[in-house]
Amino acid sequence: MKIKSFLLKYKVVVTMVLLGAIMLIAFPPRGTFKYTYHTGGTWMYETLVAPFDFPILKTQEERLMEMEEKASEVLDYYEFESRVSDERIASLRQAASSAASADDKNFILTTVQQLQSIYDKGVVGAGVADGLSDKVVFVKKGKRAVETAGAELYTVDEAYSELKDEISGRFGSQLTDSLFASLNIREYITSNLSYDEATTMQVHRNAVEYVSPTSGVVYAGQLIVSRGEIVTKEINQMLDSYKAEYLSHYGYNDSVLSSFISHLLFVVIMLWLLVCAIQLTDSIIFNYGRQLTFIATLVLLVFLAIIVMMNVRESIRMIIPLAMYVIIAQSWLKPSTTYVTYIVALLPLLFMVDGGVELFFMNMIAGAVLVSASRFSRKTWSQFLSALLVFVFMFLVYAAFALASGNGFYRIEIFCLLGYSVVLLAGYPLIFMFEKLFSYVSVSRLWELTDTSNPVLLEMSKKAPGTFQHSLQVASLAESACREIGGNPVLARVGGLYHDIGKIMNPLCFVENQTSDVDYHANLTAKQSAAAIIKHVDDGVTIAKKNQLPALIINFIESHHGTSLTGFFYNKYCNDGGDPADQASFRYHGQHPFTKEQVVLMFADSIEAASRTLKSHDPESISKLVDSIIDSKIADGQIADAKITFREVAAVRESFKKFLQQIYHERIEYPKLKV
């Protein structure tokens, strides 16, 4: 019990300490490169001399060119299939054994011999032979591969023509034509070489893998770049190589202790900024451990994603959608809180990732686009529009950095930006997962609850129609006032619609539902009547839980009367001789409103009900009514625990007065038709 009490009292400190500890444990043990540079720029740092030996890495373009060159030198492989040719030769020999004359037999055997010679060289299919005459290939015969000129291989047609020319030279063209036709020699000629794709691809891969990633060595003590020198492509390549070697051998000139201290300082500063961001935008979050844990979880997930970015290729880092933080957070947090805490969550990009400045600005602009587009959240096309705008604005940032550095545009990075926008769309279903995980109510869920055709409100409209109309007016009043003070108008509207659902259990107990002359309270004492009235709060909580309404909405039910008096029956009790000090039986036993929305609802509920009793609805009467009710609630201590300022209370007053004056404005009397 003491542990729980401690956690509740120091939840901010506990949450930040736990988050910081996890971040320190996850912090990758590597250094950061303190120099920034680009080709064509001036080296503004001290003269840099290599502190250790390191290889000069080839650029990506150099490696690709060398790979292509090596791949082009690899010869294609063809498999010699002797079984195919042996079958055809054997079949032709059998024809020779059954020849009618010795001359025919001699002709066929000579043809067999010549055809065997052609098969030994190799016959390829028509499709495979295209462009083969200009190449050199390997022909595999058993376990040996013989390098062969493509021009020496035959197609089926070439083999037939070669065979016919050779036989015609010996036996004459007339006899050759006659016997070739009768024996159908063309059927005995087929391809016996097939393209060996598996072997060819394996050799290609081996050739590419053997390309060296380095092109030289820089030795310790060798000059890399002098102060004030222009960074050429060669110097840039040496700096890149030095940077890669330095980062891969962390600890070469940095102690573990100094590394830990730097990480600790960064984490402490980052978490302090996070607390400041919440304090400035929505300090009420500090009173809700669940919301604080929610923000801490999102910050941690972004931190882990940034660690992943450190360990993937630079060209594909842009595809990791850090702005998914905004998509998830803005469903429960204010836009200002969402964006400011998101910026704090992005800070590790600047500290941990090489080239993090560009990634920071790209993700920052993506978050800004998503926050700005959130006003279209109810539109079915808004998600796709947001993703498209994210791509456009991120590309503009990418283009600005590319043009400034002179590195140009890379197709793979542009595809990554496009992939970033597509992956963002997958973030929207995650909202429902976080809704279940933290028992939150998303914006989409709130909009669903405003539908008056849902079962609870539909039942109230049938059983307690007067209360239903009252709730509609209270919802509109509360929504309008919340817009004036920067609250959540949708949440206030939902609270207004559901705050009196407990009256469904005993609708005739409340005057707005009484349609006959029968007075429900006629035979009850003042205390009994007060108890019946007060019970609608408990009944409302019961109905809400039965229908699985979110806890956030139940808070409105419990706080819309706070601990105020049931004034009508308390006054009646006192007038009948009761003890004025006996207030316990006439006070609601709910909770005091805590949020702006709950305070606004409490005011709106009392003011809307009281406005129906006014005999005159002129501006002065409405103004006095609003001021008297709000002042009485404040004097009674009902909003003592609420996070609302006097300036905001004043804005709420004016909003209510304006709204009620619009409702009760005088109507024009229609002139009667003169006949």
C-alpha positions as CSV (number, residue, x, y, z in Angstrom):
1,M,0.0,0.0,0.0
2,K,2.9,2.3,0.8
3,I,4.6,1.5,-2.5
4,K,1.4,2.3,-4.4
5,S,1.0,5.6,-2.5
6,F,4.6,6.5,-3.3
7,L,4.1,5.8,-7.0
8,L,1.0,7.9,-7.1
9,K,2.6,10.8,-5.3
10,Y,5.8,10.8,-7.3
11,K,4.5,9.4,-10.6
12,V,6.3,12.0,-12.7
13,V,9.7,11.3,-11.1
14,V,9.1,7.5,-11.2
15,T,8.0,7.5,-14.8
16,M,10.9,9.7,-16.0
17,V,13.5,7.7,-14.0
18,L,12.2,4.4,-15.5
19,L,12.2,5.8,-19.0
20,G,15.7,7.2,-18.5
21,A,17.0,3.9,-17.2
22,I,15.6,2.0,-20.1
23,M,17.1,4.5,-22.6
24,L,20.5,4.3,-20.9
25,I,20.5,0.5,-21.1
26,A,19.4,0.6,-24.8
27,F,21.9,3.4,-25.7
28,P,24.2,1.9,-28.3
29,P,27.9,1.8,-27.1
30,R,29.4,3.8,-29.9
31,G,30.9,7.3,-30.3
32,T,29.7,10.2,-32.4
33,F,31.8,11.7,-35.1
34,K,32.3,15.4,-34.2
35,Y,33.0,16.7,-37.7
36,T,30.4,17.6,-40.4
37,Y,31.5,18.1,-44.0
38,H,30.5,17.9,-47.6
39,T,32.2,17.9,-51.0
40,G,33.0,21.4,-52.1
41,G,32.8,22.8,-48.6
42,T,35.7,24.3,-46.5
43,W,37.2,22.3,-43.7
44,M,36.7,24.7,-40.8
45,Y,38.2,22.4,-38.1
46,E,41.8,21.9,-37.0
47,T,44.2,20.1,-39.4
48,L,43.2,16.4,-39.3
49,V,45.9,13.8,-39.2
50,A,45.1,10.1,-39.2
51,P,45.4,8.8,-35.6
52,F,45.5,5.2,-36.8
53,D,45.7,3.1,-40.0
54,F,42.4,2.7,-41.9
55,P,41.4,1.5,-45.3
56,I,40.0,3.9,-47.9
57,L,36.5,2.8,-48.7
58,K,35.3,2.9,-52.3
59,T,32.2,5.0,-52.9
60,Q,28.9,3.2,-53.7
61,E,29.2,4.4,-57.3
62,E,32.7,2.9,-57.6
63,R,31.6,-0.4,-56.2
64,L,28.6,-0.6,-58.4
65,M,30.7,0.2,-61.5
66,E,33.2,-2.4,-60.6
67,M,30.5,-5.0,-59.9
68,E,29.0,-4.3,-63.3
69,E,32.4,-4.7,-64.9
70,K,33.1,-7.9,-63.1
71,A,29.6,-9.2,-63.9
72,S,30.0,-8.4,-67.6
73,E,33.2,-10.5,-67.7
74,V,31.5,-13.6,-66.5
75,L,30.7,-16.1,-69.2
76,D,27.4,-17.9,-69.6
77,Y,27.4,-21.7,-68.9
78,Y,25.7,-24.3,-71.0
79,E,25.0,-27.9,-70.0
80,F,25.9,-30.6,-72.6
81,E,23.1,-33.2,-72.7
82,S,24.7,-36.3,-74.4
83,R,21.6,-38.4,-73.8
84,V,19.6,-36.4,-76.3
85,S,22.1,-36.7,-79.1
86,D,22.9,-40.4,-78.3
87,E,19.3,-41.3,-78.7
88,R,19.0,-39.7,-82.1
89,I,22.3,-41.2,-83.3
90,A,21.3,-44.7,-82.1
91,S,17.9,-44.3,-83.9
92,L,19.7,-43.3,-87.1
93,R,22.1,-46.3,-86.8
94,Q,19.1,-48.6,-86.5
95,A,17.9,-47.2,-89.8
96,A,21.2,-48.1,-91.4
97,S,21.0,-51.7,-90.3
98,S,17.6,-52.1,-92.1
99,A,18.8,-50.3,-95.3
100,A,17.8,-52.0,-98.6
101,S,21.2,-51.8,-100.2
102,A,24.9,-51.6,-99.3
103,D,25.0,-48.1,-100.9
104,D,22.2,-46.8,-98.8
105,K,23.7,-48.3,-95.7
106,N,27.0,-46.6,-96.4
107,F,25.2,-43.3,-97.0
108,I,23.4,-43.5,-93.6
109,L,26.5,-44.5,-91.7
110,T,28.4,-41.6,-93.2
111,T,25.6,-39.3,-92.2
112,V,25.7,-40.7,-88.7
113,Q,29.4,-40.0,-88.5
114,Q,29.0,-36.5,-89.7
115,L,26.0,-35.8,-87.4
116,Q,28.0,-37.1,-84.4
117,S,30.7,-34.6,-85.2
118,I,28.2,-31.8,-85.2
119,Y,26.6,-33.0,-81.9
120,D,30.1,-33.1,-80.3
121,K,30.5,-29.4,-81.0
122,G,27.0,-28.6,-79.7
123,V,23.6,-27.6,-80.9
124,V,21.5,-24.9,-79.2
125,G,17.8,-24.0,-79.4
126,A,16.7,-21.2,-81.6
127,G,15.8,-18.8,-78.7
128,V,19.0,-19.5,-76.8
129,A,21.1,-18.8,-79.9
130,D,20.2,-15.1,-80.3
131,G,23.3,-13.0,-80.0
132,L,25.4,-16.0,-79.2
133,S,27.7,-15.7,-82.2
134,D,29.5,-12.7,-80.6
135,K,30.0,-14.3,-77.2
136,V,32.3,-16.8,-75.6
137,V,30.6,-19.3,-73.4
138,F,31.5,-22.3,-71.2
139,V,30.2,-25.7,-72.3
140,K,29.9,-28.2,-69.4
141,K,30.7,-31.8,-70.3
142,G,30.6,-33.8,-67.2
143,K,32.7,-32.1,-64.6
144,R,34.7,-30.1,-67.0
145,A,33.7,-26.7,-68.5
146,V,35.3,-25.9,-71.9
147,E,35.5,-22.3,-73.1
148,T,33.9,-22.2,-76.5
149,A,33.2,-19.4,-79.0
150,G,29.5,-19.0,-79.6
151,A,30.1,-18.9,-83.3
152,E,31.3,-22.5,-83.2
153,L,28.0,-23.7,-81.9
154,Y,25.1,-24.7,-84.2
155,T,21.4,-24.0,-84.2
156,V,19.2,-26.8,-85.4
157,D,18.8,-25.2,-88.8
158,E,22.6,-24.5,-89.1
159,A,23.3,-28.2,-88.1
160,Y,21.0,-29.5,-90.8
161,S,22.5,-27.2,-93.5
162,E,26.1,-28.2,-92.4
163,L,25.2,-31.9,-92.5
164,K,23.5,-31.7,-95.9
165,D,26.4,-29.7,-97.4
166,E,29.0,-32.3,-96.2
167,I,27.0,-35.3,-97.4
168,S,26.2,-33.7,-100.7
169,G,29.9,-33.1,-101.3
170,R,30.5,-36.9,-101.0
171,F,27.4,-38.4,-102.6
172,G,26.0,-35.7,-104.8
173,S,23.2,-33.3,-104.1
174,Q,20.6,-35.4,-106.0
175,L,21.1,-38.6,-104.0
176,T,21.4,-36.6,-100.8
177,D,18.2,-34.7,-101.4
178,S,16.4,-38.0,-102.2
179,L,17.6,-40.0,-99.1
180,F,17.4,-37.0,-96.7
181,A,13.8,-36.7,-97.7
182,S,13.0,-40.4,-97.4
183,L,14.8,-40.8,-94.1
184,N,13.5,-37.5,-92.8
185,I,16.9,-36.6,-91.5
186,R,15.7,-33.3,-89.9
187,E,13.9,-35.3,-87.2
188,Y,17.3,-36.7,-86.0
189,I,18.7,-33.2,-85.3
190,T,17.8,-31.5,-82.0
191,S,19.5,-29.2,-79.5
192,N,21.8,-30.9,-77.0
193,L,23.0,-27.8,-75.1
194,S,20.8,-26.1,-72.5
195,Y,21.5,-22.8,-70.7
196,D,22.6,-23.5,-67.1
197,E,21.1,-20.5,-65.3
198,A,22.0,-21.7,-61.8
199,T,25.7,-22.1,-62.4
200,T,25.8,-18.8,-64.4
201,M,24.1,-16.8,-61.6
202,Q,26.4,-18.4,-59.0
203,V,29.5,-17.4,-60.9
204,H,28.0,-13.9,-61.3
205,R,27.4,-13.6,-57.5
206,N,30.9,-14.9,-56.7
207,A,32.5,-12.4,-59.1
208,V,30.5,-9.5,-57.5
209,E,31.3,-10.6,-54.0
210,Y,35.0,-10.7,-54.7
211,V,35.0,-6.9,-55.5
212,S,37.1,-5.3,-52.8
213,P,35.4,-2.6,-50.8
214,T,38.6,-0.6,-50.4
215,S,41.0,1.1,-52.7
216,G,44.0,1.9,-50.5
217,V,45.2,2.6,-47.0
218,V,45.7,5.8,-45.0
219,Y,48.5,5.2,-42.4
220,A,48.7,6.7,-38.9
221,G,50.3,10.2,-39.0
222,Q,49.3,10.8,-42.7
223,L,47.6,14.1,-43.4
224,I,43.9,13.8,-44.2
225,V,42.8,17.5,-44.6
226,S,44.2,20.8,-43.5
227,R,42.3,23.7,-41.9
228,G,40.7,25.9,-44.5
229,E,41.2,23.4,-47.3
230,I,38.4,22.7,-49.8
231,V,37.0,19.2,-49.3
232,T,37.5,17.5,-52.7
233,K,35.9,14.2,-53.6
234,E,39.2,12.4,-52.7
235,I,39.3,14.1,-49.3
236,N,35.6,13.4,-48.7
237,Q,36.3,9.7,-49.5
238,M,39.1,9.7,-46.9
239,L,36.9,11.4,-44.3
240,D,34.1,8.9,-44.9
241,S,36.5,6.1,-44.5
242,Y,38.0,7.6,-41.3
243,K,34.5,8.2,-39.9
244,A,33.4,4.6,-40.6
245,E,36.6,3.2,-39.0
246,Y,36.2,5.5,-36.0
247,L,32.6,4.6,-35.4
248,S,33.2,0.8,-35.8
249,H,36.1,0.9,-33.2
250,Y,34.4,2.9,-30.5
251,G,36.6,3.2,-27.4
252,Y,39.8,3.7,-29.4
253,N,40.2,7.1,-27.8
254,D,37.1,7.4,-25.7
255,S,36.7,5.8,-22.2
256,V,33.6,3.9,-21.2
257,L,33.1,6.3,-18.3
258,S,33.1,9.4,-20.5
259,S,30.7,7.7,-22.8
260,F,28.3,6.8,-20.0
261,I,28.5,10.4,-18.6
262,S,27.7,11.8,-22.0
263,H,24.8,9.5,-22.5
264,L,23.5,10.2,-19.0
265,L,23.7,14.0,-19.5
266,F,21.9,13.7,-22.8
267,V,19.1,11.5,-21.4
268,V,18.6,13.8,-18.4
269,I,18.4,16.9,-20.6
270,M,16.0,15.2,-23.0
271,L,13.7,14.1,-20.2
272,W,13.8,17.5,-18.5
273,L,12.7,19.0,-21.9
274,L,10.0,16.4,-22.1
275,V,8.6,17.4,-18.6
276,C,8.8,21.1,-19.6
277,A,7.0,20.4,-22.9
278,I,4.1,18.7,-21.0
279,Q,4.1,21.4,-18.3
280,L,3.8,24.2,-20.9
281,T,1.1,22.6,-23.1
282,D,-1.0,20.4,-20.8
283,S,0.1,20.2,-17.2
284,I,-3.0,18.3,-16.2
285,I,-1.3,15.2,-17.7
286,F,0.9,15.0,-14.6
287,N,-2.2,14.2,-12.5
288,Y,-2.9,11.1,-14.7
289,G,-0.3,8.4,-14.4
290,R,-1.8,6.6,-17.4
291,Q,-1.4,9.5,-19.8
292,L,2.2,10.1,-18.6
293,T,3.0,6.4,-19.1
294,F,1.4,6.7,-22.6
295,I,3.7,9.5,-23.6
296,A,6.8,7.8,-22.1
297,T,6.0,4.7,-24.1
298,L,5.8,6.6,-27.3
299,V,9.0,8.4,-26.6
300,L,10.7,5.1,-25.9
301,L,9.4,3.5,-29.1
302,V,10.8,6.5,-31.1
303,F,14.1,6.1,-29.3
304,L,14.3,2.4,-30.2
305,A,13.4,3.2,-33.8
306,I,16.3,5.7,-33.9
307,I,18.7,3.0,-32.6
308,V,17.5,0.8,-35.5
309,M,18.2,3.7,-37.9
310,M,21.8,3.8,-36.6
311,N,22.3,0.2,-37.8
312,V,20.8,0.3,-41.3
313,R,22.2,1.7,-44.5
314,E,22.1,5.4,-44.8
315,S,20.1,5.2,-48.0
316,I,17.1,3.4,-46.3
317,R,17.0,5.3,-43.0
318,M,14.4,7.6,-44.4
319,I,11.8,4.8,-44.6
320,I,11.5,4.5,-40.8
321,P,8.3,6.4,-40.0
322,L,9.0,8.2,-36.7
323,A,6.0,10.5,-37.4
324,M,3.8,7.6,-36.5
325,Y,4.2,9.0,-33.0
326,V,1.9,11.9,-34.1
327,I,-0.7,9.6,-35.6
328,I,-1.1,7.7,-32.4
329,A,-0.6,10.5,-29.9
330,Q,-3.0,13.0,-31.4
331,S,-5.9,10.7,-30.8
332,W,-5.7,11.4,-27.1
333,L,-3.4,14.4,-26.6
334,K,-3.9,18.0,-27.5
335,P,-2.2,19.0,-30.8
336,S,0.2,21.3,-29.1
337,T,1.2,18.6,-26.6
338,T,1.5,16.0,-29.3
339,Y,3.8,18.1,-31.5
340,V,6.1,19.5,-28.7
341,T,6.6,16.1,-27.1
342,Y,7.2,14.6,-30.6
343,I,10.0,17.2,-31.2
344,V,11.6,16.2,-27.9
345,A,11.4,12.5,-28.9
346,L,13.3,13.3,-32.2
347,L,16.3,14.9,-30.4
348,P,18.3,11.6,-30.3
349,L,18.5,11.9,-34.1
350,L,20.8,14.9,-33.7
351,F,23.0,13.1,-31.1
352,M,23.1,9.5,-32.2
353,V,22.6,9.3,-36.0
354,D,25.1,10.5,-38.6
355,G,23.4,12.9,-40.9
356,G,20.7,13.2,-38.2
357,V,20.1,16.9,-38.9
358,E,18.5,16.1,-42.2
359,L,16.5,13.3,-40.8
360,F,15.4,15.5,-37.9
361,F,14.1,18.2,-40.1
362,M,12.3,15.7,-42.4
363,N,10.6,13.9,-39.6
364,M,9.8,17.3,-37.9
365,I,8.0,18.5,-41.0
366,A,6.2,15.2,-41.4
367,G,4.8,15.6,-37.8
368,A,3.8,19.2,-38.5
369,V,1.9,18.1,-41.6
370,L,0.0,15.4,-39.6
371,V,-0.9,17.7,-36.8
372,S,-2.1,20.3,-39.3
373,A,-4.2,17.7,-41.2
374,S,-5.8,16.4,-38.0
375,R,-8.7,18.8,-38.4
376,F,-9.8,16.6,-41.3
377,S,-9.8,13.5,-39.1
378,R,-13.4,12.7,-39.7
379,K,-13.0,12.6,-43.5
380,T,-12.6,9.2,-45.0
381,W,-9.9,10.5,-47.4
382,S,-7.9,12.4,-44.8
383,Q,-5.4,9.6,-44.1
384,F,-4.4,9.3,-47.7
385,L,-4.2,13.1,-48.1
386,S,-2.0,13.3,-45.0
387,A,0.3,10.6,-46.4
388,L,0.6,12.4,-49.7
389,L,1.3,15.8,-48.1
390,V,3.9,14.2,-45.9
391,F,5.7,12.8,-49.0
392,V,5.6,16.2,-50.7
393,F,6.9,18.2,-47.8
394,M,9.6,15.6,-46.8
395,F,10.8,15.6,-50.4
396,L,11.1,19.4,-50.3
397,V,13.3,19.1,-47.2
398,Y,15.3,16.3,-48.9
399,A,15.8,18.4,-52.0
400,A,17.0,21.4,-50.0
401,F,19.6,19.3,-48.2
402,A,20.6,17.6,-51.5
403,L,21.1,20.8,-53.3
404,A,23.0,22.4,-50.5
405,S,25.4,19.5,-50.2
406,G,25.8,19.0,-53.9
407,N,25.3,15.3,-53.6
408,G,22.3,15.2,-56.0
409,F,19.2,13.0,-55.8
410,Y,19.3,9.3,-55.3
411,R,16.4,7.1,-56.6
412,I,16.5,4.7,-53.7
413,E,16.1,7.6,-51.2
414,I,13.1,9.0,-53.1
415,F,11.5,5.6,-53.0
416,C,12.2,5.5,-49.3
417,L,10.4,8.8,-48.8
418,L,7.4,7.3,-50.7
419,G,7.6,4.2,-48.6
420,Y,7.7,6.3,-45.4
421,S,4.3,7.8,-46.4
422,V,2.8,4.4,-47.3
423,V,4.0,2.9,-44.0
424,L,2.4,5.8,-42.1
425,L,-1.0,4.5,-43.2
426,A,-0.3,1.4,-41.2
427,G,-0.1,3.5,-38.1
428,Y,-3.8,4.3,-38.0
429,P,-4.9,0.7,-37.0
430,L,-2.3,0.9,-34.2
431,I,-4.6,3.5,-32.5
432,F,-7.0,0.8,-31.6
433,M,-4.2,-1.3,-30.0
434,F,-3.1,1.7,-27.9
435,E,-6.8,2.4,-27.0
436,K,-7.1,-1.1,-25.5
437,L,-3.6,-1.1,-24.0
438,F,-4.1,2.2,-22.1
439,S,-7.9,2.2,-21.8
440,Y,-8.0,5.4,-23.7
441,V,-10.8,6.9,-25.8
442,S,-9.7,7.9,-29.3
443,V,-11.1,10.7,-31.3
444,S,-12.9,8.3,-33.6
445,R,-14.4,6.6,-30.6
446,L,-15.7,9.9,-29.3
447,W,-17.3,10.7,-32.6
448,E,-19.0,7.3,-32.5
449,L,-20.4,8.1,-29.0
450,T,-22.0,11.4,-30.3
451,D,-24.3,9.3,-32.5
452,T,-27.7,9.7,-30.8
453,S,-29.0,6.5,-32.3
454,N,-26.7,4.3,-30.2
455,P,-28.6,2.1,-27.6
456,V,-28.1,4.2,-24.5
457,L,-29.1,7.5,-26.0
458,L,-31.9,5.9,-27.9
459,E,-33.3,4.4,-24.7
460,M,-33.1,7.8,-22.9
461,S,-34.9,9.5,-25.8
462,K,-37.8,7.0,-25.3
463,K,-38.0,6.6,-21.5
464,A,-36.8,10.1,-20.5
465,P,-37.5,12.4,-23.5
466,G,-37.3,15.6,-21.4
467,T,-33.9,14.6,-20.0
468,F,-32.8,13.7,-23.6
469,Q,-33.6,17.2,-24.8
470,H,-31.9,18.7,-21.8
471,S,-28.8,16.6,-22.5
472,L,-28.7,17.8,-26.1
473,Q,-28.8,21.4,-25.0
474,V,-26.1,20.9,-22.3
475,A,-23.9,19.1,-24.9
476,S,-24.2,22.1,-27.3
477,L,-23.5,24.6,-24.5
478,A,-20.5,22.7,-23.2
479,E,-19.1,22.1,-26.7
480,S,-19.4,25.8,-27.6
481,A,-17.7,26.9,-24.4
482,C,-14.8,24.4,-24.7
483,R,-14.0,25.8,-28.1
484,E,-13.5,29.2,-26.5
485,I,-11.0,28.0,-23.9
486,G,-9.0,25.5,-26.0
487,G,-10.6,22.4,-24.4
488,N,-11.7,19.3,-26.2
489,P,-15.1,20.2,-27.6
490,V,-15.9,16.7,-28.8
491,L,-15.2,15.2,-25.4
492,A,-17.3,17.9,-23.7
493,R,-20.2,17.1,-26.1
494,V,-20.0,13.4,-25.3
495,G,-20.0,14.2,-21.6
496,G,-23.1,16.4,-22.0
497,L,-24.9,13.7,-23.9
498,Y,-24.3,11.0,-21.3
499,H,-24.1,12.9,-18.0
500,D,-27.8,12.2,-17.1
501,I,-28.3,8.7,-18.4
502,G,-29.0,7.6,-14.8
503,K,-32.4,9.2,-15.1
504,I,-33.4,6.4,-17.4
505,M,-33.9,4.2,-14.2
506,N,-36.5,6.6,-12.7
507,P,-37.5,9.2,-15.3
508,L,-40.7,10.5,-13.6
509,C,-38.6,11.5,-10.6
510,F,-37.4,14.5,-12.6
511,V,-39.7,17.4,-13.6
512,E,-38.6,17.5,-17.2
513,N,-40.1,14.1,-17.8
514,Q,-43.4,14.6,-16.0
515,T,-46.2,15.0,-18.5
516,S,-49.2,14.7,-16.2
517,D,-50.4,16.5,-13.1
518,V,-49.1,13.7,-10.9
519,D,-46.2,14.9,-8.7
520,Y,-43.7,12.1,-8.0
521,H,-42.5,13.8,-4.8
522,A,-46.0,14.6,-3.4
523,N,-45.9,11.9,-0.8
524,L,-42.1,11.9,-0.1
525,T,-40.2,13.8,2.6
526,A,-37.5,16.3,1.5
527,K,-34.8,13.8,2.4
528,Q,-36.5,11.0,0.5
529,S,-36.9,13.2,-2.6
530,A,-33.3,14.3,-2.3
531,A,-32.1,10.7,-2.1
532,A,-34.1,9.8,-5.2
533,I,-32.6,12.7,-7.1
534,I,-29.1,12.0,-6.0
535,K,-29.4,8.3,-6.9
536,H,-29.4,9.2,-10.7
537,V,-25.6,9.7,-10.5
538,D,-25.0,6.1,-9.1
539,D,-27.6,4.8,-11.6
540,G,-25.7,6.5,-14.4
541,V,-22.4,4.9,-13.5
542,T,-24.1,1.5,-13.3
543,I,-25.7,2.0,-16.8
544,A,-22.4,3.3,-18.2
545,K,-20.5,0.3,-17.0
546,K,-23.1,-2.1,-18.2
547,N,-22.9,-0.6,-21.7
548,Q,-19.1,-0.5,-21.5
549,L,-18.8,3.2,-21.8
550,P,-15.2,4.5,-21.4
551,A,-14.0,5.5,-17.9
552,L,-13.5,9.0,-19.2
553,I,-17.2,9.4,-19.8
554,I,-18.0,7.9,-16.4
555,N,-16.0,10.7,-14.9
556,F,-18.4,13.2,-16.4
557,I,-21.3,11.3,-14.8
558,E,-19.7,11.3,-11.4
559,S,-18.6,14.9,-11.5
560,H,-21.4,16.9,-13.2
561,H,-22.9,17.7,-9.8
562,G,-19.8,17.2,-7.7
563,T,-20.7,17.4,-4.0
564,S,-23.2,20.2,-4.4
565,L,-26.6,20.5,-2.6
566,T,-29.9,19.5,-4.1
567,G,-31.0,23.1,-3.4
568,F,-34.7,22.7,-4.0
569,F,-35.3,20.0,-1.4
570,Y,-32.6,21.3,1.0
571,N,-34.4,24.7,1.1
572,K,-37.8,22.9,1.5
573,Y,-36.3,20.9,4.4
574,C,-35.0,24.0,6.1
575,N,-38.3,25.8,5.6
576,D,-40.2,22.9,7.2
577,G,-38.1,23.3,10.3
578,G,-35.2,21.1,9.5
579,D,-31.7,21.7,10.8
580,P,-29.7,23.8,8.3
581,A,-26.5,22.1,9.4
582,D,-27.8,18.7,8.3
583,Q,-26.5,19.0,4.7
584,A,-25.1,15.4,4.3
585,S,-28.4,14.0,3.2
586,F,-28.8,16.6,0.5
587,R,-25.4,16.6,-1.0
588,Y,-24.3,14.6,-4.0
589,H,-21.5,12.1,-3.2
590,G,-19.8,12.4,-6.5
591,Q,-16.3,13.8,-7.2
592,H,-15.2,17.3,-7.9
593,P,-14.6,18.1,-11.6
594,F,-10.9,18.0,-12.4
595,T,-10.6,18.9,-16.1
596,K,-11.7,21.9,-18.0
597,E,-14.3,19.9,-19.8
598,Q,-15.8,18.5,-16.6
599,V,-16.0,22.0,-15.1
600,V,-17.7,23.4,-18.2
601,L,-20.2,20.5,-18.1
602,M,-21.0,21.2,-14.5
603,F,-21.8,24.8,-15.2
604,A,-23.7,24.0,-18.4
605,D,-25.9,21.4,-16.7
606,S,-27.1,23.8,-14.0
607,I,-27.4,26.8,-16.2
608,E,-29.4,25.0,-18.9
609,A,-31.8,23.6,-16.3
610,A,-32.2,27.0,-14.6
611,S,-32.7,28.9,-17.8
612,R,-36.0,27.1,-18.3
613,T,-37.4,28.7,-15.1
614,L,-36.7,32.3,-16.3
615,K,-39.8,34.4,-16.8
616,S,-37.8,36.8,-19.0
617,H,-35.0,35.8,-21.4
618,D,-33.7,39.2,-22.0
619,P,-29.8,39.6,-22.0
620,E,-29.8,41.1,-18.5
621,S,-31.8,38.2,-17.0
622,I,-29.6,35.6,-18.8
623,S,-26.4,37.3,-17.7
624,K,-27.5,37.4,-14.0
625,L,-28.5,33.7,-14.1
626,V,-25.2,32.6,-15.6
627,D,-23.1,34.7,-13.2
628,S,-25.1,33.6,-10.1
629,I,-24.8,29.9,-10.9
630,I,-21.1,30.0,-11.7
631,D,-20.4,32.1,-8.7
632,S,-22.3,29.8,-6.4
633,K,-20.4,26.7,-7.7
634,I,-17.1,28.5,-7.1
635,A,-18.2,29.7,-3.6
636,D,-19.2,26.1,-2.8
637,G,-15.7,24.9,-3.6
638,Q,-16.9,22.7,-6.5
639,I,-14.0,23.6,-8.9
640,A,-11.3,24.0,-6.3
641,D,-9.4,21.0,-7.7
642,A,-9.9,21.9,-11.3
643,K,-7.2,22.9,-13.8
644,I,-9.0,26.0,-15.1
645,T,-8.0,29.6,-14.8
646,F,-10.1,32.7,-13.9
647,R,-9.5,33.9,-17.5
648,E,-11.0,30.7,-18.8
649,V,-14.0,30.9,-16.4
650,A,-14.7,34.4,-17.7
651,A,-14.6,33.1,-21.3
652,V,-17.0,30.3,-20.4
653,R,-19.4,32.9,-18.9
654,E,-19.5,34.9,-22.0
655,S,-19.9,31.8,-24.2
656,F,-22.9,30.7,-22.2
657,K,-24.5,34.1,-22.2
658,K,-24.1,34.4,-26.0
659,F,-25.4,30.9,-26.6
660,L,-28.5,31.3,-24.4
661,Q,-29.4,34.7,-25.9
662,Q,-29.3,33.0,-29.4
663,I,-31.6,30.3,-28.2
664,Y,-34.1,32.5,-26.5
665,H,-34.1,35.4,-28.9
666,E,-37.5,37.0,-29.7
667,R,-39.4,35.6,-32.6
668,I,-41.1,37.8,-35.2
669,E,-44.9,37.7,-35.0
670,Y,-46.3,36.7,-38.4
671,P,-49.0,39.1,-39.6
672,K,-52.5,37.7,-40.1
673,L,-53.8,37.5,-43.6
674,K,-56.5,40.1,-44.3
675,V,-59.4,38.6,-46.2
